């Protein structure tokens, strides 16, 4: 890239060594005899390399010679390497270095991400670094805990522990290398990327830099997003609590542009507001003054009494909105939700119109949500001011989304599962209030226990990072991100740049801040629902109780595959108690497979043994609803209620209700998550098992793997907050 240059390997390593990294002993020579003298001084065996500012990836060109054990081999290697010099290689030299023994290699690197600033990478290193792609990334400044989290999160982490009679990597030395990388990057804005590859891990665990490249560019090209100045752009909160109260808990709502046509937003929004049972005052404007849904509309906002309405819901043409914002302020309306399109999403003219709208709202002190948004929901106020369905049951999950579609998706899942919503808002174009603003406010909102968010593009990484940090320190934040890209902050000469995709950088930001990142809608809602309805696990030891072996096997597989939770070892005393409760053929292991030997009280009793064990932090119960499912078939089979079916049907349904009740009561009494899962939660939600879980306000998970995935997220967050070990 124009204006960039790469320091030689020797100069790059010297820069890192000055900042505290341990590097291999080395000397620069300019001819074969100088190389022999240097090798003799260092001591054999040595490594010989041809180096220069234009020589980035030397191995690919055969410019590295290893295992040189005497003067003759060094002389021959030096002669060969100098002969490989090309005309456009520029100034070159011979680098003579001690050979560091070790078969384990790491890569440490840095790129300057345009959104989040200095990003540090750790991963499996060597020539196959890009092919393996086993990396973790965190945004500077990193702490010592970040190193542990990065190293432990690698798929190849086992290699860097005690491995084949080799000691685990010295994490203190590895931290010194990472610290040196981020020190160089944050102290010099002209450093575009750093590539330390490989870091050799010796059999004794020492971490030594044996190759490094530092790429430089113009300082003006590298805006440091890591420093978060306390200015009006970055400081949070940007909007007053009174303004958010006007949006989510208004004393009155006026729908601008109400319509008598049931297919228009002006009708739908007024209908949804009234149908939800909103308890405040309702008004609506319509140029024809026609009544809509029993509301006598007015022609102009000037007809409203002042200071009785807090929220204006705009279903009006964009051209009218600047004037209407000013009129809102005159009436004491403090918040506006604008559904109108034709703004930033509509080209340069739309962007200019959006800028004018923002300026008008700011001038008049009106909180502007949208434009081009779907609406706002607040079950605390029975408020459903939106242009689509649904209206969810009340609960404690709050949703902030760049996409209105995902607001609907999450609220639909709330309706299906019974796990309710406190607040929900689509940010639309987020012209004045963005997802960062909503997330930060929701984390301080008494009605909210868990924040659930969807974002796509990130325009201000500093503000988003600051908001997520503040929010996750207060409450769980579950985040789904769309628009993941394989392209990242690529640097011309850097393996690190090639590995630093936007998605991996964002994933690292979430892990660093304790934000739960979910891959899809189901995973996001599953995690949020667990946070909203269950205590946090105090450890990662899980017992699985199943009424059929296969369910337990696949759930245990999912648990192990994730690598976060572990199957608890059941202590001797608990094993004896289970022996007394279960038939001799039970699994005598975890998962606890009842093997079809349950009696009337088996499930509650086994749950009690597991939940009260000091060696178990959480229980996943699989198989609820089997008896009630048979009862359903008996009801539908044509013989009901004769032949004794009425009595057995009632018994089966009562049993599954008892099992769900036992799980709920044990959660309350032990403070441990007792999670229930069955596909009947989806296949037959009226089954007595999942229906009872829902009645107690919990989520009956659709499968064991989904349950343990949500539990793993909860454990990660609990560990981040210091609640769990």
PLY file of the C-alpha trace (Angstrom):
ply
format ascii 1.0
element vertex 725
property float x
property float y
property float z
element edge 724
property int vertex1
property int vertex2
end_header
0.00 0.00 0.00
1.31 3.45 -0.92
3.06 5.30 1.87
3.77 2.17 3.89
7.02 0.42 4.64
8.03 -2.64 6.62
10.86 -2.58 9.11
13.44 -5.31 8.73
13.08 -8.32 10.96
16.03 -7.20 13.07
14.69 -3.66 13.54
11.20 -5.02 14.28
12.51 -7.34 16.98
14.67 -4.61 18.48
11.59 -2.40 18.79
9.70 -5.15 20.62
12.69 -6.04 22.79
12.94 -2.44 23.95
9.31 -2.74 25.11
9.94 -5.90 27.14
9.55 -8.86 24.78
12.04 -11.72 24.94
13.63 -12.21 21.51
16.25 -14.61 20.23
19.91 -13.46 20.38
20.99 -12.29 16.95
23.50 -10.25 14.95
23.36 -8.62 11.51
26.14 -9.46 9.02
26.73 -8.28 5.47
28.82 -11.08 3.99
29.59 -14.75 4.52
32.64 -14.21 6.70
30.76 -11.75 8.89
28.02 -14.35 9.28
30.58 -16.99 10.33
32.04 -14.63 12.93
28.59 -13.81 14.29
27.60 -17.47 14.50
30.78 -18.33 16.33
30.12 -15.59 18.86
26.48 -16.66 19.41
27.23 -20.37 19.53
26.05 -23.17 17.29
23.49 -24.20 16.10
22.25 -21.01 14.48
19.60 -19.81 12.04
20.57 -17.71 9.02
18.13 -15.45 7.19
18.26 -12.93 4.37
16.48 -9.82 5.71
15.47 -6.39 4.49
12.57 -3.96 4.62
11.13 -5.40 1.40
11.46 -9.02 2.50
8.30 -9.85 4.41
7.63 -13.59 4.09
11.06 -15.13 3.86
10.11 -18.79 4.25
8.09 -18.79 1.04
11.24 -17.81 -0.92
13.58 -20.18 0.88
15.45 -17.35 2.55
15.75 -19.12 5.92
18.35 -21.75 6.81
17.95 -23.72 10.02
20.21 -25.95 12.10
23.57 -24.63 10.94
26.06 -26.39 13.23
29.49 -25.22 12.10
31.33 -22.45 10.30
31.38 -24.27 6.97
27.60 -24.71 6.87
27.09 -21.06 7.81
29.49 -19.93 5.06
27.74 -22.07 2.44
24.28 -20.97 3.55
25.26 -17.30 3.53
26.66 -17.59 0.01
23.46 -19.30 -1.18
21.14 -16.73 0.42
23.03 -13.75 -0.96
22.78 -15.31 -4.42
18.98 -15.36 -4.11
18.77 -11.61 -3.72
16.52 -10.01 -6.37
16.87 -6.57 -7.90
13.74 -5.20 -6.23
14.64 -6.55 -2.77
16.46 -3.34 -1.94
19.07 -3.30 0.78
19.49 -6.72 2.36
21.63 -8.25 5.08
22.25 -11.58 6.75
20.63 -12.13 10.12
22.41 -14.68 12.30
20.35 -15.87 15.28
20.50 -18.53 17.95
18.28 -21.47 17.07
15.49 -21.77 19.62
14.38 -25.37 20.06
10.70 -26.16 20.27
7.95 -27.70 18.17
5.13 -25.47 19.43
4.55 -22.13 17.73
2.30 -19.17 18.42
1.52 -16.00 16.52
1.10 -12.68 18.29
0.05 -9.72 16.22
-1.63 -6.38 15.99
-3.67 -4.49 13.44
-5.24 -1.05 13.62
-8.91 -1.74 13.01
-10.80 1.23 11.52
-13.73 0.68 13.90
-12.21 -0.40 17.20
-8.58 0.78 16.96
-5.63 -1.32 18.10
-6.54 -5.01 18.01
-4.17 -7.65 19.40
-4.18 -11.22 18.09
-3.02 -14.50 19.61
-3.20 -17.82 17.82
-1.59 -20.95 16.52
1.51 -19.79 14.65
4.09 -20.83 12.12
3.84 -21.09 8.36
0.35 -22.61 8.65
-1.09 -19.77 10.75
-3.50 -18.62 8.05
-4.46 -22.15 7.04
-5.30 -23.11 10.62
-6.94 -19.81 11.49
-7.11 -20.66 15.18
-6.97 -17.15 16.63
-8.42 -14.90 19.29
-8.51 -11.11 19.19
-8.97 -8.43 21.82
-9.03 -4.65 21.67
-6.28 -2.70 23.44
-5.72 -2.05 26.23
-5.54 -5.73 27.19
-5.16 -6.98 30.74
-3.40 -10.09 31.98
-6.81 -11.77 32.28
-7.35 -11.19 28.55
-4.28 -13.29 27.77
-5.63 -16.18 29.84
-9.01 -15.93 28.16
-7.47 -15.81 24.67
-5.14 -18.74 25.25
-7.85 -20.85 26.89
-10.26 -20.11 24.03
-7.97 -21.47 21.30
-9.03 -24.78 19.76
-5.37 -25.83 19.99
-5.04 -24.72 23.63
-4.07 -28.22 24.75
-0.82 -28.00 22.78
0.31 -25.02 24.86
-0.34 -26.71 28.19
1.55 -29.69 29.59
2.05 -31.67 26.39
4.12 -34.79 25.67
6.59 -34.21 28.53
6.85 -30.54 27.62
6.00 -27.80 30.09
3.08 -25.44 29.62
3.90 -22.12 27.99
5.17 -19.55 30.45
2.21 -17.19 30.48
4.21 -14.46 32.15
6.68 -14.40 29.26
3.86 -14.61 26.71
2.14 -11.70 28.43
5.38 -9.68 28.15
5.30 -10.20 24.37
1.64 -9.16 24.11
2.29 -6.19 26.37
5.21 -5.14 24.19
3.08 -5.39 21.04
0.30 -3.23 22.43
2.77 -0.77 23.96
4.45 -0.21 20.59
1.08 0.07 18.83
-0.54 2.50 21.28
2.54 4.68 21.69
3.19 5.06 17.95
0.30 5.97 15.70
2.43 5.27 12.61
2.49 1.52 13.41
-0.10 -0.07 11.11
0.47 -3.71 11.97
2.78 -6.00 13.92
3.40 -9.61 13.02
5.26 -11.75 15.59
5.34 -15.16 13.96
6.46 -17.47 15.25
6.79 -17.19 18.96
8.56 -20.46 19.78
7.46 -22.31 22.92
10.44 -24.30 24.13
10.17 -27.71 25.81
10.69 -25.88 29.12
7.79 -23.52 28.32
9.76 -20.38 27.52
8.10 -18.06 24.99
10.66 -16.50 22.61
10.16 -14.20 19.62
12.11 -15.59 16.67
10.57 -13.55 13.84
8.74 -10.24 13.69
7.65 -7.60 11.20
6.44 -4.10 12.02
4.63 -2.24 9.27
4.62 1.55 9.32
2.34 4.07 7.66
1.53 7.74 7.89
0.29 8.67 11.36
-2.70 10.42 9.81
-3.85 7.06 8.36
-4.30 5.49 11.78
-7.09 7.00 13.84
-6.72 5.49 17.31
-10.15 4.31 18.36
-8.84 2.92 21.64
-8.62 6.25 23.39
-12.16 7.22 24.36
-12.29 10.98 24.95
-15.01 12.33 27.23
-16.61 14.47 24.53
-20.20 14.82 23.42
-19.78 12.20 20.69
-18.49 9.43 22.91
-19.72 10.23 26.42
-22.59 8.13 27.67
-25.37 8.72 28.33
-26.00 11.28 25.58
-29.71 11.64 26.36
-31.51 12.31 29.61
-33.46 9.70 31.53
-36.45 12.03 31.29
-36.26 11.82 27.48
-36.20 7.99 27.57
-39.08 8.05 30.06
-41.06 10.11 27.57
-40.38 7.49 24.90
-41.06 4.34 26.93
-43.44 5.53 29.68
-45.29 8.51 28.21
-48.25 10.15 29.94
-49.88 10.47 26.55
-49.27 9.49 22.92
-50.33 11.31 19.78
-50.30 9.47 16.45
-49.43 11.88 13.64
-50.99 10.97 10.32
-53.73 8.64 11.57
-55.78 6.98 8.83
-59.13 5.25 8.58
-57.66 2.82 6.00
-56.75 -0.42 7.83
-53.85 -1.07 5.47
-51.96 2.12 6.30
-49.43 2.66 9.06
-51.50 5.54 10.44
-54.33 3.10 11.16
-52.20 0.13 12.27
-50.18 2.14 14.79
-53.27 3.68 16.39
-54.97 0.28 16.44
-51.97 -1.36 18.14
-51.76 1.42 20.68
-55.43 1.05 21.63
-55.55 -2.75 21.40
-52.62 -3.14 23.80
-54.63 -1.36 26.48
-52.38 1.68 26.76
-53.33 3.48 29.95
-52.33 7.04 29.05
-54.03 9.67 26.94
-54.37 9.00 23.21
-54.74 11.59 20.46
-54.33 11.49 16.70
-54.00 13.96 13.83
-55.73 13.69 10.47
-56.13 16.50 7.96
-59.79 15.50 7.36
-60.58 15.31 11.10
-62.23 11.95 10.54
-62.77 9.65 13.52
-60.46 6.61 13.56
-61.19 3.62 15.81
-63.36 5.80 18.01
-60.74 8.53 18.39
-61.81 11.95 17.15
-58.77 13.19 15.29
-57.54 16.75 15.21
-56.08 18.61 12.25
-53.10 20.15 14.01
-50.97 19.60 17.08
-51.75 23.16 18.10
-55.18 21.89 19.17
-53.66 19.69 21.88
-53.50 20.93 25.47
-49.87 21.63 26.40
-47.75 19.30 28.56
-50.19 16.36 28.61
-48.57 14.24 25.89
-44.97 13.01 25.97
-44.63 10.91 22.79
-45.47 11.66 19.16
-45.61 8.69 16.81
-44.95 9.88 13.24
-46.72 8.24 10.29
-46.37 11.33 8.15
-44.47 12.21 4.95
-40.83 13.12 5.52
-41.37 16.61 4.09
-43.69 17.53 6.96
-41.64 16.21 9.84
-39.33 19.15 10.57
-42.32 21.43 11.10
-44.09 18.79 13.18
-41.05 18.31 15.45
-41.13 22.04 16.22
-44.86 21.86 16.94
-44.28 18.89 19.25
-41.85 20.94 21.30
-44.36 23.77 21.58
-46.91 21.32 23.06
-44.37 19.93 25.54
-43.93 16.62 23.70
-40.43 15.40 24.60
-39.98 12.31 22.38
-40.71 11.48 18.76
-40.67 8.10 17.08
-40.46 8.59 13.31
-41.53 5.70 11.08
-41.26 7.79 7.92
-38.87 6.57 5.22
-37.01 8.67 2.67
-34.09 9.66 4.87
-30.55 8.30 5.14
-31.46 5.09 3.34
-32.58 7.08 0.28
-29.36 8.57 -1.06
-27.72 11.98 -0.70
-30.98 13.94 -0.57
-32.33 11.64 2.10
-29.13 12.00 4.11
-29.42 15.76 3.96
-33.06 15.57 5.07
-32.08 13.29 7.94
-29.39 15.73 9.07
-31.95 18.55 9.08
-34.38 16.42 11.09
-31.72 15.64 13.69
-30.76 19.30 13.93
-34.38 20.32 14.37
-34.99 17.78 17.11
-31.80 18.81 18.91
-32.68 22.49 18.63
-36.09 21.89 20.21
-34.97 19.37 22.84
-36.96 16.45 21.44
-35.60 12.90 21.65
-35.67 11.55 18.09
-36.01 7.78 17.59
-35.73 6.58 14.00
-36.43 7.65 11.33
-37.43 4.66 9.23
-38.14 2.70 12.40
-40.79 0.15 13.31
-41.84 1.36 16.72
-41.53 1.15 20.47
-43.06 -1.23 23.04
-43.16 -0.93 26.82
-45.25 -3.49 28.67
-44.77 -1.52 31.90
-47.03 1.13 30.36
-49.04 -1.25 28.12
-47.54 0.70 25.25
-47.52 -0.79 21.76
-46.68 2.09 19.44
-45.52 0.28 16.33
-46.55 -0.33 12.74
-46.50 -4.15 13.00
-47.43 -6.94 15.41
-46.95 -8.45 17.92
-47.52 -7.16 21.43
-45.60 -9.48 23.79
-46.36 -10.64 27.32
-44.84 -8.61 30.12
-41.43 -9.63 31.40
-37.94 -8.30 32.03
-36.08 -8.73 28.72
-35.54 -5.46 26.85
-34.77 -5.37 23.11
-32.80 -2.77 21.17
-32.32 -3.53 17.50
-31.14 -1.88 14.30
-33.65 -4.07 12.49
-37.35 -3.89 13.21
-37.75 -7.42 11.86
-35.68 -8.83 14.69
-37.67 -6.87 17.25
-40.70 -8.74 15.93
-38.81 -12.05 15.89
-37.81 -11.76 19.54
-41.30 -10.65 20.60
-42.87 -13.52 18.66
-40.65 -15.91 20.60
-41.73 -14.19 23.80
-45.35 -14.86 22.90
-44.61 -18.47 22.01
-42.61 -19.23 25.15
-44.24 -16.96 27.70
-40.90 -15.39 28.65
-41.87 -11.76 28.51
-40.56 -8.40 27.40
-40.14 -5.13 29.29
-39.09 -2.73 26.52
-38.51 -3.08 22.78
-37.42 -0.56 20.20
-36.17 -0.55 16.64
-33.56 2.14 16.13
-34.28 2.48 12.41
-31.68 4.76 10.85
-30.50 5.63 14.38
-30.00 9.22 13.31
-29.95 10.68 16.83
-30.42 7.72 19.19
-28.53 4.56 18.30
-28.42 1.05 19.69
-25.55 2.02 21.99
-27.76 4.67 23.59
-30.66 2.27 24.06
-28.50 -0.55 25.44
-26.81 1.73 27.97
-30.15 3.16 29.15
-31.79 -0.27 29.38
-28.93 -1.46 31.57
-29.99 1.23 34.07
-33.73 0.65 33.67
-35.39 -0.90 36.72
-37.89 -2.79 34.54
-35.08 -4.56 32.64
-33.11 -7.57 33.86
-31.53 -8.58 30.54
-30.66 -6.62 27.40
-31.14 -8.33 24.02
-29.80 -6.56 20.95
-29.27 -6.91 17.22
-26.84 -4.73 15.28
-25.46 -4.62 11.77
-23.07 -1.86 10.81
-20.94 -0.22 13.48
-20.28 3.43 12.68
-18.80 4.46 16.03
-16.85 1.62 17.59
-15.72 3.73 20.53
-19.26 4.56 21.60
-20.58 1.03 21.09
-17.70 -0.45 23.04
-18.20 2.05 25.86
-21.93 1.32 25.99
-21.47 -2.45 26.00
-18.84 -2.21 28.71
-21.08 -0.13 30.96
-24.13 -2.27 30.27
-22.51 -5.69 30.80
-21.10 -4.54 34.13
-24.68 -4.00 35.28
-26.75 -6.68 33.55
-26.39 -9.51 31.03
-26.24 -8.29 27.45
-27.03 -10.75 24.65
-26.03 -9.55 21.21
-26.60 -10.84 17.70
-24.69 -9.22 14.86
-25.56 -9.35 11.19
-23.39 -8.37 8.26
-20.40 -10.42 9.41
-17.65 -10.05 6.85
-14.60 -12.11 6.03
-12.80 -8.91 5.09
-10.93 -7.09 7.78
-8.18 -4.60 8.46
-5.76 -6.29 6.11
-2.17 -5.14 6.22
0.00 -5.57 3.14
2.75 -7.66 4.70
1.05 -9.19 7.70
-0.27 -12.65 8.55
-2.09 -10.88 11.37
-3.88 -8.59 8.93
-4.97 -11.55 6.85
-6.39 -13.23 9.95
-8.13 -10.15 11.36
-11.61 -10.43 9.86
-14.25 -7.96 11.00
-16.22 -10.79 12.55
-13.30 -12.11 14.61
-12.50 -8.63 15.85
-16.11 -8.08 16.90
-16.22 -11.48 18.56
-13.14 -10.55 20.54
-14.73 -7.28 21.65
-17.76 -9.18 22.96
-15.68 -11.74 24.86
-13.52 -9.02 26.34
-16.54 -7.08 27.63
-18.52 -10.07 28.89
-21.19 -9.62 26.22
-22.91 -12.83 25.13
-22.69 -13.09 21.36
-25.28 -15.38 19.81
-25.12 -16.87 16.32
-28.84 -16.73 15.54
-32.26 -15.67 16.80
-33.02 -18.88 18.68
-29.67 -18.91 20.47
-30.01 -15.23 21.38
-33.50 -15.63 22.83
-32.59 -18.87 24.59
-29.72 -17.12 26.37
-31.72 -14.01 27.22
-34.55 -16.14 28.58
-32.19 -18.07 30.85
-30.75 -14.82 32.21
-34.24 -13.44 32.78
-35.68 -16.49 34.52
-32.85 -18.40 36.21
-30.11 -17.70 38.74
-26.59 -17.53 37.36
-24.65 -20.78 37.75
-21.88 -20.58 40.33
-19.76 -23.13 38.46
-19.65 -25.18 35.28
-20.43 -28.66 36.69
-23.65 -29.91 35.11
-25.77 -32.98 35.78
-28.02 -34.26 33.02
-31.14 -36.20 34.02
-32.88 -38.04 31.22
-35.72 -40.50 30.95
-34.24 -41.94 27.74
-30.60 -42.58 26.91
-30.33 -40.95 23.49
-31.39 -37.51 24.68
-28.74 -37.60 27.37
-26.02 -38.70 24.95
-26.56 -35.90 22.43
-26.87 -33.32 25.20
-23.64 -34.51 26.80
-21.98 -34.40 23.37
-23.13 -30.79 22.87
-21.92 -29.85 26.32
-18.48 -31.34 25.73
-18.18 -29.95 22.21
-18.74 -26.40 23.46
-15.84 -26.74 25.90
-17.31 -24.36 28.50
-19.30 -26.67 30.77
-18.32 -30.07 32.10
-20.25 -33.12 33.19
-20.24 -33.19 36.97
-18.74 -36.17 38.78
-21.49 -37.53 41.03
-20.13 -38.10 44.57
-20.41 -41.44 46.33
-23.17 -40.35 48.70
-25.33 -39.09 45.84
-24.64 -42.27 43.85
-25.93 -44.35 46.74
-29.05 -42.18 47.00
-29.68 -42.63 43.28
-29.18 -46.39 43.57
-31.99 -46.42 46.12
-34.30 -44.47 43.79
-33.57 -46.07 40.40
-33.62 -49.61 39.02
-30.38 -51.56 38.89
-30.11 -50.97 35.16
-29.79 -47.18 35.47
-26.69 -45.67 33.84
-24.77 -45.24 37.13
-23.09 -42.26 35.53
-23.73 -38.73 34.36
-25.95 -38.36 32.33
-28.30 -39.99 34.82
-30.43 -42.25 32.61
-33.46 -43.55 34.48
-33.72 -46.39 31.94
-37.49 -46.30 31.96
-37.66 -47.30 35.61
-39.46 -44.26 37.02
-42.19 -44.62 39.59
-44.58 -41.92 40.72
-42.00 -39.96 42.74
-38.77 -40.87 40.96
-38.19 -37.69 38.94
-38.76 -35.18 41.78
-36.62 -37.28 44.13
-33.74 -37.66 41.67
-33.87 -33.94 40.84
-33.66 -33.21 44.54
-30.55 -35.39 44.99
-28.79 -33.79 42.05
-29.78 -30.19 42.74
-28.73 -30.31 46.39
-25.32 -31.83 45.70
-22.41 -29.50 46.44
-20.61 -31.06 43.46
-23.26 -29.94 40.96
-23.87 -26.36 39.80
-26.78 -26.88 37.40
-29.15 -29.61 36.23
-30.62 -30.17 32.78
-33.74 -32.33 32.89
-34.74 -34.05 29.62
-37.90 -35.96 28.85
-40.65 -34.02 30.56
-44.03 -34.39 28.88
-43.78 -38.05 27.87
-46.70 -39.09 30.08
-48.83 -36.12 29.09
-48.05 -36.84 25.44
-49.49 -40.34 25.86
-52.46 -38.77 27.61
-53.06 -36.58 24.56
-53.12 -39.63 22.28
-55.53 -41.34 24.66
-57.83 -38.32 24.53
-57.74 -38.36 20.75
-57.89 -42.13 20.24
-61.67 -42.57 20.19
-61.94 -44.64 23.38
-61.73 -41.76 25.84
-63.12 -41.37 28.53
-64.12 -45.03 28.90
-61.97 -48.08 29.74
-60.35 -46.24 32.65
-58.81 -43.69 30.29
-60.17 -40.61 32.06
-58.38 -41.54 35.27
-55.05 -42.43 33.66
-55.08 -39.37 31.41
-55.57 -37.12 34.42
-52.78 -38.97 36.27
-50.30 -38.66 33.38
-50.92 -34.95 32.99
-50.70 -34.37 36.73
-47.35 -36.19 36.84
-45.70 -33.94 34.25
-47.11 -30.94 36.03
-45.52 -32.24 39.26
-42.16 -32.72 37.55
-42.11 -29.16 36.22
-43.19 -27.86 39.61
-40.39 -29.78 41.31
-37.80 -28.29 38.95
-39.12 -24.78 39.61
-39.21 -25.20 43.38
-35.66 -26.61 43.44
-34.39 -23.63 41.48
-36.00 -21.37 44.06
-34.70 -23.27 47.08
-31.15 -24.04 45.88
-30.40 -20.95 43.82
-29.19 -23.22 41.01
-30.51 -23.31 37.45
-32.68 -26.43 36.94
-33.40 -26.33 33.21
-36.13 -28.33 31.51
-35.94 -29.30 27.83
-38.15 -31.21 25.43
-39.15 -30.90 21.80
-42.75 -30.89 23.05
-42.18 -27.25 24.01
-42.51 -26.61 20.27
-44.42 -29.67 19.05
-47.17 -29.45 21.69
-46.78 -26.35 23.90
-50.05 -27.18 25.68
-48.55 -30.41 27.01
-48.74 -30.30 30.80
-44.93 -30.38 31.16
-43.88 -27.36 29.09
-47.15 -25.57 29.91
-46.32 -25.75 33.62
-42.77 -24.49 33.03
-44.32 -21.60 31.12
-46.85 -20.94 33.90
-43.98 -20.46 36.35
-42.43 -17.91 33.98
-39.59 -20.11 32.73
-38.51 -21.29 29.31
-38.92 -24.94 28.40
-36.07 -25.42 25.92
-36.74 -27.13 22.61
-33.78 -29.51 23.03
-31.00 -30.47 25.39
-28.24 -29.00 23.17
-30.03 -25.65 23.08
-30.38 -25.74 26.86
-26.68 -26.39 27.49
-25.68 -23.74 24.96
-27.72 -21.15 26.86
-26.30 -22.42 30.15
-22.75 -22.08 28.78
-23.46 -18.44 27.94
-24.75 -17.90 31.47
-21.65 -19.49 32.97
-19.33 -17.36 30.80
-21.12 -14.22 31.95
-21.13 -15.34 35.58
-17.38 -15.97 35.38
-16.82 -12.56 33.78
-18.71 -10.92 36.64
-16.81 -12.92 39.24
-19.93 -14.82 40.36
-18.62 -18.21 39.18
-15.24 -19.91 39.26
0 1
1 2
2 3
3 4
4 5
5 6
6 7
7 8
8 9
9 10
10 11
11 12
12 13
13 14
14 15
15 16
16 17
17 18
18 19
19 20
20 21
21 22
22 23
23 24
24 25
25 26
26 27
27 28
28 29
29 30
30 31
31 32
32 33
33 34
34 35
35 36
36 37
37 38
38 39
39 40
40 41
41 42
42 43
43 44
44 45
45 46
46 47
47 48
48 49
49 50
50 51
51 52
52 53
53 54
54 55
55 56
56 57
57 58
58 59
59 60
60 61
61 62
62 63
63 64
64 65
65 66
66 67
67 68
68 69
69 70
70 71
71 72
72 73
73 74
74 75
75 76
76 77
77 78
78 79
79 80
80 81
81 82
82 83
83 84
84 85
85 86
86 87
87 88
88 89
89 90
90 91
91 92
92 93
93 94
94 95
95 96
96 97
97 98
98 99
99 100
100 101
101 102
102 103
103 104
104 105
105 106
106 107
107 108
108 109
109 110
110 111
111 112
112 113
113 114
114 115
115 116
116 117
117 118
118 119
119 120
120 121
121 122
122 123
123 124
124 125
125 126
126 127
127 128
128 129
129 130
130 131
131 132
132 133
133 134
134 135
135 136
136 137
137 138
138 139
139 140
140 141
141 142
142 143
143 144
144 145
145 146
146 147
147 148
148 149
149 150
150 151
151 152
152 153
153 154
154 155
155 156
156 157
157 158
158 159
159 160
160 161
161 162
162 163
163 164
164 165
165 166
166 167
167 168
168 169
169 170
170 171
171 172
172 173
173 174
174 175
175 176
176 177
177 178
178 179
179 180
180 181
181 182
182 183
183 184
184 185
185 186
186 187
187 188
188 189
189 190
190 191
191 192
192 193
193 194
194 195
195 196
196 197
197 198
198 199
199 200
200 201
201 202
202 203
203 204
204 205
205 206
206 207
207 208
208 209
209 210
210 211
211 212
212 213
213 214
214 215
215 216
216 217
217 218
218 219
219 220
220 221
221 222
222 223
223 224
224 225
225 226
226 227
227 228
228 229
229 230
230 231
231 232
232 233
233 234
234 235
235 236
236 237
237 238
238 239
239 240
240 241
241 242
242 243
243 244
244 245
245 246
246 247
247 248
248 249
249 250
250 251
251 252
252 253
253 254
254 255
255 256
256 257
257 258
258 259
259 260
260 261
261 262
262 263
263 264
264 265
265 266
266 267
267 268
268 269
269 270
270 271
271 272
272 273
273 274
274 275
275 276
276 277
277 278
278 279
279 280
280 281
281 282
282 283
283 284
284 285
285 286
286 287
287 288
288 289
289 290
290 291
291 292
292 293
293 294
294 295
295 296
296 297
297 298
298 299
299 300
300 301
301 302
302 303
303 304
304 305
305 306
306 307
307 308
308 309
309 310
310 311
311 312
312 313
313 314
314 315
315 316
316 317
317 318
318 319
319 320
320 321
321 322
322 323
323 324
324 325
325 326
326 327
327 328
328 329
329 330
330 331
331 332
332 333
333 334
334 335
335 336
336 337
337 338
338 339
339 340
340 341
341 342
342 343
343 344
344 345
345 346
346 347
347 348
348 349
349 350
350 351
351 352
352 353
353 354
354 355
355 356
356 357
357 358
358 359
359 360
360 361
361 362
362 363
363 364
364 365
365 366
366 367
367 368
368 369
369 370
370 371
371 372
372 373
373 374
374 375
375 376
376 377
377 378
378 379
379 380
380 381
381 382
382 383
383 384
384 385
385 386
386 387
387 388
388 389
389 390
390 391
391 392
392 393
393 394
394 395
395 396
396 397
397 398
398 399
399 400
400 401
401 402
402 403
403 404
404 405
405 406
406 407
407 408
408 409
409 410
410 411
411 412
412 413
413 414
414 415
415 416
416 417
417 418
418 419
419 420
420 421
421 422
422 423
423 424
424 425
425 426
426 427
427 428
428 429
429 430
430 431
431 432
432 433
433 434
434 435
435 436
436 437
437 438
438 439
439 440
440 441
441 442
442 443
443 444
444 445
445 446
446 447
447 448
448 449
449 450
450 451
451 452
452 453
453 454
454 455
455 456
456 457
457 458
458 459
459 460
460 461
461 462
462 463
463 464
464 465
465 466
466 467
467 468
468 469
469 470
470 471
471 472
472 473
473 474
474 475
475 476
476 477
477 478
478 479
479 480
480 481
481 482
482 483
483 484
484 485
485 486
486 487
487 488
488 489
489 490
490 491
491 492
492 493
493 494
494 495
495 496
496 497
497 498
498 499
499 500
500 501
501 502
502 503
503 504
504 505
505 506
506 507
507 508
508 509
509 510
510 511
511 512
512 513
513 514
514 515
515 516
516 517
517 518
518 519
519 520
520 521
521 522
522 523
523 524
524 525
525 526
526 527
527 528
528 529
529 530
530 531
531 532
532 533
533 534
534 535
535 536
536 537
537 538
538 539
539 540
540 541
541 542
542 543
543 544
544 545
545 546
546 547
547 548
548 549
549 550
550 551
551 552
552 553
553 554
554 555
555 556
556 557
557 558
558 559
559 560
560 561
561 562
562 563
563 564
564 565
565 566
566 567
567 568
568 569
569 570
570 571
571 572
572 573
573 574
574 575
575 576
576 577
577 578
578 579
579 580
580 581
581 582
582 583
583 584
584 585
585 586
586 587
587 588
588 589
589 590
590 591
591 592
592 593
593 594
594 595
595 596
596 597
597 598
598 599
599 600
600 601
601 602
602 603
603 604
604 605
605 606
606 607
607 608
608 609
609 610
610 611
611 612
612 613
613 614
614 615
615 616
616 617
617 618
618 619
619 620
620 621
621 622
622 623
623 624
624 625
625 626
626 627
627 628
628 629
629 630
630 631
631 632
632 633
633 634
634 635
635 636
636 637
637 638
638 639
639 640
640 641
641 642
642 643
643 644
644 645
645 646
646 647
647 648
648 649
649 650
650 651
651 652
652 653
653 654
654 655
655 656
656 657
657 658
658 659
659 660
660 661
661 662
662 663
663 664
664 665
665 666
666 667
667 668
668 669
669 670
670 671
671 672
672 673
673 674
674 675
675 676
676 677
677 678
678 679
679 680
680 681
681 682
682 683
683 684
684 685
685 686
686 687
687 688
688 689
689 690
690 691
691 692
692 693
693 694
694 695
695 696
696 697
697 698
698 699
699 700
700 701
701 702
702 703
703 704
704 705
705 706
706 707
707 708
708 709
709 710
710 711
711 712
712 713
713 714
714 715
715 716
716 717
717 718
718 719
719 720
720 721
721 722
722 723
723 724
